[in-house]
Amino acid sequence: MAPAPIALSRNANHPPSWLIIITVLLCPFLCGIARGQAPPDRLPPLQAGQVVENLVRMNLQRAQALQAYESTRIYRLEYKGFPGGRSAEMVVNMKYRAPGTKEFEIVSQSGSKMLIDRVLKKLMEGEKDAIDGDNQKRIAVNQENYEFALVAYEPGPRGGLYVLSVEPRTRNKYLFQGKIWVDGRQFAIVRMEGGPAKNPSFWIKGTQIETRYINVNDFWLPAHNHSFTSVRLGGHADLSIEYKDYRITAVGPFNKVSAASDSGR
């Protein structure tokens, strides 16, 4: 289910909406009715520990520099199963102000009122709570919360991509397990795939999430989040969040990341 650390929506250290989608998706609705190794044929420039150190450092710098931005989101949710199929869509404008304020304005909504009220609106409420500083520390993608291993290295003209397996150190439902793709030049997560470290609800049988990020003026922000959740009653939910029209309105001092790839070697 994000069909997302550092602040959830400020950069790629946290899967944006990851925490929220996993913990909220369909729970109110339903209650109501190996670690790998890098391939030997291509030796990566950096080891896993060096990549993670650069990632954590650069995420922190980006989070401190990004003071304010605005964007538009399109939420689409389709549920098939007991007691029947339902769908909903909602367009939302979002404004962020540092250090932790988010304002949501619903532009339009259509479809199932139950899904809108009990799932989509709950996602926004949960996101406001998740941006709290203490919550960010507990779910941040760093060495304190996760173990990392290098799975593959994909060479490229701008530093390539490091593919790392991510294993939570504790079976916390707010953490995830899976893989991340890290940009080898700017040291930001550009893609995440996986599922929750712990099933957050009896009603949820399993969830798979993929989140992709986009570079907006050297800040990596979510571009698309897709989650597929199977429920024990035999149905499933398909949720997507499209992020668009980013407008960065305030930036603090920020050292560009052109030299980041030279550190940690």
C-alpha positions as a printed Julia matrix, in Angstrom:
265×3 Matrix{Float64}:
   0.0     0.0     0.0
   3.36    3.64   -0.67
   1.28    2.19   -3.09
   7.04    6.66    0.64
  12.59    9.91    6.46
  13.84   13.08    7.5
  10.22   14.12    6.82
   7.88   11.88    4.95
   7.08   14.28    2.18
  10.24   16.32    2.13
  12.56   13.75    0.62
  13.01   10.14   -0.13
  14.19    8.95    3.25
  10.66    7.84    4.05
   8.25    6.28    1.66
   5.71    9.07    1.4
   2.47    7.83    2.65
   4.14    4.48    3.41
   3.31    4.56    7.09
  -0.11    6.01    6.48
  -1.23    3.69    3.72
  -0.17    0.54    5.55
  -1.78    1.47    8.85
  -4.98    3.01    7.53
  -5.89    1.4     4.22
  -9.17   -0.47    4.51
  -8.87   -1.21    8.24
 -11.82    1.02    9.22
 -13.76   -0.15    6.16
 -13.23   -3.86    6.78
 -13.84   -3.66   10.51
 -17.08   -1.99    9.68
 -18.73   -4.68    7.43
  16.96  -12.49    1.72
  19.39  -10.46    1.97
  21.49  -10.7    -1.3
  24.96   -9.88   -2.56
  26.16   -7.76   -5.47
  26.74   -9.79   -8.66
  30.43  -10.58   -9.2
  30.48   -9.43  -12.84
  30.28   -5.71  -12.03
  32.02   -4.36   -8.94
  30.21   -1.26   -7.58
  32.24    1.84   -6.74
  30.96    1.92   -3.14
  30.05   -0.68   -0.55
  26.6    -0.87    1.04
  27.66    0.87    4.25
  29.15    3.78    2.32
  26.02    4.16    0.22
  23.81    4.23    3.3
  26.02    6.76    5.08
  25.86    9.09    2.08
  22.11    8.53    1.76
  21.38    9.42    5.38
  23.61   12.49    5.3
  22.2    13.87    2.06
  18.61   13.2     3.13
  19.22   15.21    6.28
  20.66   18.12    4.3
  17.72   18.13    1.91
  15.23   17.98    4.78
  16.82   20.93    6.54
  16.93   23.01    3.35
  13.4    22.46    2.09
  11.31   25.05    3.92
   8.08   25.1     1.94
   6.45   23.6    -1.12
   3.06   22.93   -2.68
   1.72   20.15   -4.87
  -1.39   18.46   -6.19
  -2.32   14.85   -5.52
  -4.78   12.51   -7.15
  -5.93    9.61   -4.96
  -7.58    6.65   -6.68
  -8.87    3.66   -4.74
 -10.67    0.59   -6.03
 -11.93   -2.17   -3.76
 -13.26   -5.52   -4.97
 -14.69   -8.04   -2.55
 -17.2    -8.37    0.29
 -19.75   -6.8     0.48
 -19.26   -5.5    -3.07
 -17.0    -3.48   -5.32
 -16.47    0.2    -4.66
 -14.2     2.92   -5.98
 -13.34    6.51   -5.12
 -11.21    9.36   -6.39
 -10.09   12.56   -4.74
  -8.01   15.52   -5.96
  -6.18   17.41   -3.22
  -3.91   20.44   -3.02
  -1.24   20.21   -0.33
   0.95   22.9     1.25
   3.95   22.12    3.42
   5.71   24.51    5.79
   8.78   23.58    7.83
   9.3    22.17   10.34
   6.13   20.07   10.26
   2.92   21.7     9.03
   0.76   20.34    6.22
  -2.46   21.8     4.93
  -4.8    19.84    2.65
  -7.5    21.33    0.45
  -9.9    18.93   -1.25
 -10.53   20.16   -4.79
 -12.9    17.4    -5.9
 -14.12   13.98   -4.83
 -16.22   11.28   -6.44
 -17.27    7.7    -5.86
 -17.9     5.82   -2.63
 -18.41    8.17    0.32
 -17.4     5.37    2.67
 -14.02    4.93    1.0
 -13.49    8.69    0.84
 -14.32    9.26    4.52
 -12.83    6.11    6.04
  -9.76    5.63    3.87
  -8.71    8.59    1.73
  -9.39   11.3     4.3
  -7.78    9.12    6.96
  -4.63    9.02    4.86
  -4.35   12.79    5.06
  -5.02   12.82    8.8
  -2.41   10.14    9.35
   0.14   12.03    7.27
  -0.17   15.04    9.54
   0.56   12.83   12.55
   3.42   11.02   10.83
   5.37   14.22   10.22
   5.9    14.57   13.97
   9.6    14.53   14.85
   9.44   11.48   17.12
   7.59    9.44   14.5
  10.14   10.4    11.86
  12.98    9.01   13.98
  11.23    5.69   14.5
  10.56    5.09   10.8
  13.56    6.77    9.17
  15.53    4.74    6.63
  18.84    4.62    8.49
  21.22    2.2    10.21
  19.38    2.44   13.52
  16.14    1.07   12.1
  17.35   -1.19    9.27
  20.03   -3.55    8.05
  21.19   -3.1     4.47
  22.9    -5.35    1.91
  23.99   -4.61   -1.64
  21.94   -6.64   -4.11
  23.05   -5.11   -7.4
  24.71   -2.14   -9.03
  23.28   -0.69  -12.23
  25.96    1.42  -13.99
  24.98    4.71  -15.53
  26.45    7.98  -16.82
  25.48    9.89  -13.66
  26.72    7.56  -10.92
  24.46    4.59  -11.58
  21.97    3.04   -9.19
  22.66    0.98   -6.08
  20.03   -1.64   -5.28
  19.93   -2.47   -1.58
  17.89   -4.96    0.39
  16.28   -3.41    3.45
  15.55   -5.49    6.55
  13.99   -3.9     9.66
  15.79   -4.45   12.96
  12.44   -4.77   14.75
   9.11   -6.19   13.57
   7.32   -2.9    13.8
   4.24   -2.38   11.63
   5.48    1.11   10.79
   8.66   -0.25    9.19
   9.03   -2.1     5.9
  11.11   -4.8     4.27
  12.05   -4.91    0.62
  14.43   -3.1    -1.73
  15.47    0.47   -2.43
  17.16    1.99   -5.49
  19.65    4.74   -4.55
  20.91    7.34   -7.02
  24.71    7.1    -7.08
  25.28   10.82   -7.63
  22.77   12.59   -5.4
  22.34    9.71   -2.94
  18.57    9.76   -2.82
  16.07    6.94   -2.98
  14.49    6.94   -6.44
  12.37    3.82   -6.01
  11.14    1.54   -3.23
   9.44   -1.85   -3.3
   8.32   -4.05   -0.44
   5.78   -4.59    2.26
   5.23   -3.97    5.97
   7.61   -5.57    8.46
   4.58   -6.63   10.49
   0.99   -7.13    9.4
  -0.83   -4.06   10.78
  -4.28   -5.67   10.92
  -5.97   -9.04   11.11
  -8.13   -7.97    8.17
  -5.11   -7.48    5.91
  -3.66  -10.64    4.41
  -0.75   -8.99    2.62
   0.35   -5.71    1.05
   2.85   -4.84   -1.66
   3.89   -1.26   -2.28
   5.95    0.54   -4.89
   6.93    4.2    -4.66
   8.83    6.2    -7.26
  10.41    9.6    -6.72
  11.21   12.57   -8.94
  14.0    15.15   -8.72
  12.58   18.64   -8.26
  15.41   21.18   -8.07
  17.66   18.67   -6.27
  14.89   17.69   -3.82
  13.57   14.14   -4.27
   9.81   14.06   -3.84
   7.26   11.29   -4.45
   5.97   11.01   -8.01
   3.75    7.93   -7.81
   2.71    5.5    -5.11
   0.93    2.23   -5.8
  -0.19   -0.37   -3.29
  -2.05   -3.64   -3.67
  -3.63   -5.08   -0.53
  -5.22   -8.52   -0.17
  -7.81   -8.9     2.57
  -8.9   -12.0     4.45
 -12.48  -11.74    3.25
 -11.31  -12.61   -0.24
 -11.16   -9.16   -1.76
  -8.39   -6.73   -2.58
  -7.77   -3.0    -2.68
  -5.81   -1.14   -5.33
  -4.65    2.32   -4.29
  -2.63    4.8    -6.31
  -1.47    8.31   -5.48
  -0.21   10.57   -8.25
   1.86   13.58   -7.16
   2.12   16.47   -9.62
   2.62   20.21  -10.1
   5.32   20.64   -7.47
   6.11   24.25   -6.56
   9.01   24.81   -4.16
   8.31   28.15   -2.5
  11.04   28.48    0.16
  14.54   27.0     0.43
  17.21   27.43    3.07
  21.01   27.11    2.65
  21.75   23.94    0.73
  25.06   22.53   -0.43
  24.44   20.98   -3.84
  25.21   17.31   -4.02
  27.67   17.34   -6.94
  30.51   16.24   -4.65
  28.5    13.73   -2.61
  29.57   10.77   -4.73
  33.2    11.41   -3.85
  32.61   11.01   -0.13
  32.57    7.76    1.8
  34.92    5.97   -0.54
